[in-house]
């Protein structure tokens, strides 16, 4: 087993199919019809009932992976053909959770991620060309590769290069996304009007009965805090959990690591929601995102310790510190800050909302408690050295950390 930027990679065995979807055969090893037939018969292969010309694309010279391509000619809407395929799989939540769709309106990263994953895992790329029967015009090119994972189900990562325009473009994108476990939307350098159109399309799609994707992840460029808040403030259906992260995307591995972190958090959340538990217990955290948020805050000068606190009880749910001794002190600070927050509300009288932020100074220490927005049950607590603390920078770091927690 190898470890890489793309996760744990299981050894590749010739003649086996770790993903259960049929490994693309090397060019020349199998007749064209056999390779395409295997892909079309697999549970997750995109197909249409209309007979279509089929071909296998030769591998790029010097590359370690092959590309298996199928031309599909459709009479009806290609979105309806895709929807008919995924309908047979929606009854299996585990199968849906292994599907990740990358929506990349700017066409900057998704194709590179598929290529990089294919090269890193040694898995081929399956490609479906959706063509209009009357003109043979290419409506979309859908690519899929498989990411084997040690001790877990393989992930199937999809991307569509959509050539159609207008309503047909949106329908194809949404039909691909609606059956996934997670859909990652790489916003990139879109113009404001294009972002508005994208949000409207997704809002409409998530309200349709065909939509079964529980997670929407928006990856935004740095400095897009206002756009992030606008996305989170949209009236998303209760069954769709939405996250938005601002990331500096320099390589395809950065994009994939961001998506993989969100997928692991989504999988952990789904497991926590299906497991029986005490309804009075503190809210469950997503470990990967929580540690990332705290690590981001810990880079602040003067910060001694930071953590996530249950606002109802004052219990410290997670923490990161510069020294081990600060952990115990942070726990006491969390309890004291929670009690002070309640006392402040009681002193102001009934109906007074709880404070969003609380700052206490005691000797050489300052402690800050900040509640997460949208009525969250958790907050961020920080313990700083008063002589070195930069409270303005600390607040900025807290705002950045919130995107991994809300």
GUKEMI-289842 format. One record per residue (C-alpha): x, y, z; residue in three letters. Coordinates in steps of 0.02 Angstrom, whole numbers, padded with zeros to 5 digits, always signed. Layout:
<atoms>
XYZALA
...
</atoms>
This chain:
<atoms>
+00000+00000+00000UNK
+00063+00173-00046UNK
+00020+00341+00030UNK
+00011+00496-00077UNK
-00076+00664-00091UNK
-00225+00569-00157UNK
-00247+00457-00004UNK
-00203+00275+00028UNK
-00180+00180-00134UNK
-00213-00006-00136UNK
-00098-00115-00243UNK
-00162-00138-00419UNK
-00187-00321-00469UNK
-00194-00371-00650UNK
-00360-00448-00694UNK
-00453-00382-00542UNK
-00572-00236-00524UNK
-00562-00153-00353UNK
-00699-00031-00394UNK
-00821-00159-00458UNK
-00848-00058-00616UNK
-00733-00143-00739UNK
-00553-00087-00767UNK
-00515-00013-00935UNK
-00415-00139-01035UNK
-00253-00086-01120UNK
-00270-00051-01304UNK
-00245-00208-01405UNK
-00275-00326-01259UNK
-00461-00343-01296UNK
-00569-00312-01449UNK
-00654-00143-01453UNK
-00827-00216-01425UNK
-00771-00314-01272UNK
-00697-00162-01185UNK
-00851-00056-01215UNK
-00969-00196-01169UNK
-00887-00214-01000UNK
-00905-00031-00965UNK
-01086-00025-01020UNK
-01131-00174-00913UNK
-01057-00107-00752UNK
-01177-00035-00622UNK
-01107+00141-00632UNK
-01068+00152-00818UNK
-01161+00288-00911UNK
-01264+00216-01051UNK
-01418+00245-01156UNK
-01544+00125-01229UNK
-01512+00194-01403UNK
-01387+00095-01505UNK
-01232+00198-01533UNK
-01064+00186-01621UNK
-00927+00135-01499UNK
-00739+00153-01502UNK
-00587+00140-01391UNK
-00467+00286-01388UNK
-00282+00235-01388UNK
-00183+00282-01235UNK
-00073+00435-01246UNK
+00105+00381-01287UNK
+00209+00376-01129UNK
+00058+00381-01014UNK
+00026+00245-00885UNK
-00163+00241-00905UNK
-00286+00212-01046UNK
-00441+00304-01100UNK
-00594+00203-01147UNK
-00717+00310-01245UNK
-00896+00274-01299UNK
-01001+00377-01418UNK
-01184+00381-01365UNK
-01311+00450-01487UNK
-01474+00503-01405UNK
-01641+00553-01476UNK
-01717+00620-01316UNK
-01640+00734-01186UNK
-01466+00675-01132UNK
-01509+00730-00956UNK
-01656+00610-00955UNK
-01545+00469-01017UNK
-01422+00502-00875UNK
-01563+00516-00749UNK
-01634+00348-00803UNK
-01466+00266-00770UNK
-01440+00337-00597UNK
-01620+00299-00543UNK
-01575+00115-00526UNK
-01437+00158-00401UNK
-01524+00283-00288UNK
-01592+00150-00172UNK
-01416+00109-00111UNK
-01348+00253-00005UNK
-01175+00173+00011UNK
-01158+00165-00178UNK
-01213+00346-00194UNK
-01085+00402-00065UNK
-00944+00331-00171UNK
-00986+00451-00314UNK
-00910+00624-00319UNK
-00955+00748-00456UNK
-00844+00895-00500UNK
-00936+01042-00577UNK
-00811+01164-00652UNK
-00900+01303-00749UNK
-00735+01393-00780UNK
-00656+01233-00849UNK
-00498+01264-00749UNK
-00469+01113-00638UNK
-00589+00966-00651UNK
-00511+00888-00806UNK
-00338+00903-00728UNK
-00399+00820-00568UNK
-00469+00672-00665UNK
-00306+00654-00762UNK
-00199+00669-00604UNK
-00304+00541-00509UNK
-00296+00420-00655UNK
-00107+00436-00664UNK
-00084+00420-00475UNK
-00196+00266-00454UNK
-00157+00178-00618UNK
-00342+00172-00660UNK
-00404+00213-00834UNK
-00521+00354-00881UNK
-00693+00306-00946UNK
-00763+00435-01065UNK
-00939+00452-01135UNK
-00974+00571-01279UNK
-01157+00622-01282UNK
-01204+00667-01460UNK
-01361+00734-01539UNK
-01429+00611-01667UNK
-01481+00733-01801UNK
-01316+00828-01811UNK
-01196+00717-01712UNK
-01155+00875-01615UNK
-01064+00838-01452UNK
-01174+00893-01308UNK
-01057+00840-01168UNK
-00903+00736-01134UNK
-00919+00645-00968UNK
-00763+00572-00888UNK
-00747+00455-00742UNK
-00601+00379-00650UNK
-00590+00267-00498UNK
-00491+00301-00339UNK
-00456+00140-00241UNK
-00448+00165-00053UNK
-00370+00048+00074UNK
-00501-00032+00184UNK
-00646+00064+00107UNK
-00751+00071-00050UNK
-00668+00146-00202UNK
-00723+00321-00251UNK
-00790+00358-00425UNK
-00751+00535-00478UNK
-00852+00615-00620UNK
-00827+00770-00724UNK
-00926+00835-00873UNK
-00860+00952-01006UNK
-01029+01017-01064UNK
-01036+01091-01239UNK
-01223+01123-01241UNK
-01282+01295-01190UNK
-01428+01373-01098UNK
-01556+01264-01011UNK
-01487+01104-01087UNK
-01316+01141-01011UNK
-01391+01160-00837UNK
-01497+01003-00854UNK
-01346+00895-00899UNK
-01242+00964-00755UNK
-01382+00942-00629UNK
-01426+00767-00691UNK
-01245+00714-00660UNK
-01237+00796-00488UNK
-01405+00742-00418UNK
-01358+00558-00395UNK
-01189+00589-00311UNK
-01140+00579-00130UNK
-01052+00747-00145UNK
-01048+00880-00281UNK
-00901+00999-00280UNK
-00929+01163-00373UNK
-00765+01247-00421UNK
-00820+01427-00442UNK
-00654+01492-00506UNK
-00649+01658-00598UNK
-00833+01670-00643UNK
-00911+01839-00677UNK
-01042+01896-00549UNK
-01187+01868-00669UNK
-01124+01690-00703UNK
-01116+01654-00515UNK
-01295+01715-00494UNK
-01353+01604-00638UNK
-01259+01455-00564UNK
-01339+01478-00393UNK
-01513+01495-00469UNK
-01489+01335-00569UNK
-01429+01236-00419UNK
-01565+01304-00305UNK
-01696+01250-00430UNK
-01614+01080-00456UNK
-01602+01042-00270UNK
-01790+01069-00254UNK
-01832+00940-00387UNK
-01889+00765-00336UNK
-01744+00690-00436UNK
-01612+00772-00325UNK
-01531+00650-00202UNK
-01359+00727-00174UNK
-01345+00771+00013UNK
-01189+00881+00004UNK
-01144+01034-00100UNK
-00967+01101-00082UNK
-00922+01269-00160UNK
-00735+01301-00183UNK
-00709+01488-00195UNK
-00556+01594-00234UNK
-00467+01685-00091UNK
-00548+01847-00036UNK
-00724+01789-00081UNK
-00794+01803+00096UNK
-00947+01901+00038UNK
-00986+01772-00097UNK
-00965+01632+00029UNK
-01091+01713+00146UNK
-01210+01741+00002UNK
-01202+01557-00044UNK
-01233+01501+00135UNK
-01379+01622+00154UNK
-01474+01547+00007UNK
-01634+01452+00045UNK
-01562+01278+00020UNK
-01677+01130+00057UNK
-01657+01053+00228UNK
-01598+00888+00152UNK
-01452+00973+00063UNK
-01304+01024+00171UNK
-01201+01163+00094UNK
-01021+01211+00130UNK
-00914+01346+00052UNK
-00725+01359+00067UNK
-00605+01491+00005UNK
-00448+01405-00058UNK
-00294+01458-00156UNK
-00293+01327-00294UNK
-00118+01308-00364UNK
-00117+01126-00417UNK
-00240+00987-00456UNK
-00185+00898-00297UNK
-00240+01049-00194UNK
-00412+01040-00275UNK
-00427+00854-00244UNK
-00368+00866-00063UNK
-00500+00998-00030UNK
-00635+00889-00108UNK
-00574+00733-00018UNK
-00575+00822+00150UNK
-00755+00874+00121UNK
-00804+00699+00065UNK
-00727+00620+00221UNK
-00821+00747+00328UNK
-00983+00707+00235UNK
-00957+00520+00260UNK
-00922+00545+00446UNK
-01077+00654+00461UNK
-01186+00524+00374UNK
-01121+00389+00491UNK
-01153+00496+00644UNK
-01330+00537+00588UNK
-01377+00354+00561UNK
-01302+00292+00725UNK
-01415+00294+00880UNK
-01360+00413+01015UNK
-01408+00521+01161UNK
-01507+00671+01098UNK
-01437+00775+01242UNK
-01256+00736+01196UNK
-01144+00876+01131UNK
-01149+00905+00943UNK
-01038+00789+00841UNK
-00890+00869+00751UNK
-00811+00820+00586UNK
-00631+00783+00637UNK
-00543+00825+00473UNK
-00627+00995+00456UNK
-00614+01035+00641UNK
-00426+01006+00648UNK
-00403+01107+00491UNK
-00498+01254+00567UNK
-00399+01249+00728UNK
-00232+01232+00638UNK
-00276+01388+00539UNK
-00308+01485+00700UNK
-00152+01421+00787UNK
-00043+01518+00665UNK
-00099+01680+00749UNK
+00040+01768+00845UNK
+00011+01769+01032UNK
-00117+01628+01028UNK
-00084+01499+01164UNK
-00229+01380+01132UNK
-00393+01370+01037UNK
-00537+01250+01032UNK
-00719+01212+00993UNK
-00842+01226+01136UNK
-01020+01165+01160UNK
-01114+01327+01195UNK
-01248+01240+01297UNK
-01133+01156+01423UNK
-00963+01239+01405UNK
-00883+01070+01367UNK
-00726+01081+01261UNK
-00755+00969+01109UNK
-00587+00989+01021UNK
-00428+01086+01051UNK
-00256+01128+00984UNK
-00122+01210+01091UNK
+00058+01267+01076UNK
+00101+01180+01241UNK
+00018+01033+01325UNK
-00005+01129+01487UNK
-00123+01252+01401UNK
-00252+01116+01365UNK
-00313+01107+01545UNK
-00318+01296+01559UNK
-00418+01309+01397UNK
-00547+01187+01466UNK
-00572+01295+01620UNK
-00581+01451+01510UNK
-00717+01371+01402UNK
-00823+01334+01556UNK
-00799+01510+01625UNK
-00839+01594+01459UNK
-00998+01494+01438UNK
-01054+01541+01614UNK
-01012+01724+01583UNK
-01112+01722+01421UNK
-01265+01655+01512UNK
-01243+01779+01655UNK
-01235+01923+01531UNK
-01401+01869+01454UNK
-01482+01849+01625UNK
-01423+02021+01681UNK
-01500+02107+01530UNK
-01670+02027+01556UNK
-01785+01901+01471UNK
-01785+01896+01282UNK
-01608+01964+01266UNK
-01509+01866+01135UNK
-01347+01784+01189UNK
-01188+01879+01146UNK
-01105+01832+00981UNK
-00933+01871+01052UNK
-00863+01884+01227UNK
-00690+01947+01277UNK
-00622+01929+01455UNK
-00456+01993+01522UNK
-00372+01917+01675UNK
-00194+01969+01713UNK
-00077+01923+01571UNK
-00211+01818+01485UNK
-00356+01863+01372UNK
-00490+01740+01321UNK
-00616+01758+01180UNK
-00773+01659+01143UNK
-00857+01678+00974UNK
-01021+01592+00930UNK
-01037+01522+00755UNK
-01171+01603+00646UNK
-01345+01537+00602UNK
-01387+01484+00780UNK
-01253+01350+00787UNK
-01235+01250+00949UNK
-01046+01269+00949UNK
-00922+01412+00962UNK
-00736+01448+00952UNK
-00638+01486+01110UNK
-00462+01557+01111UNK
-00333+01592+01247UNK
-00201+01723+01206UNK
-00051+01808+01283UNK
-00108+01986+01317UNK
+00063+02063+01281UNK
+00079+01982+01109UNK
-00102+01963+01055UNK
-00170+02044+00898UNK
-00357+02037+00927UNK
-00401+02105+00756UNK
-00300+01967+00673UNK
-00375+01839+00791UNK
-00551+01889+00740UNK
-00501+01876+00557UNK
-00432+01701+00587UNK
-00593+01651+00676UNK
-00694+01707+00526UNK
-00583+01602+00413UNK
-00599+01452+00529UNK
-00789+01465+00530UNK
-00800+01407+00349UNK
-00744+01233+00403UNK
-00868+01222+00545UNK
-01035+01291+00482UNK
</atoms>
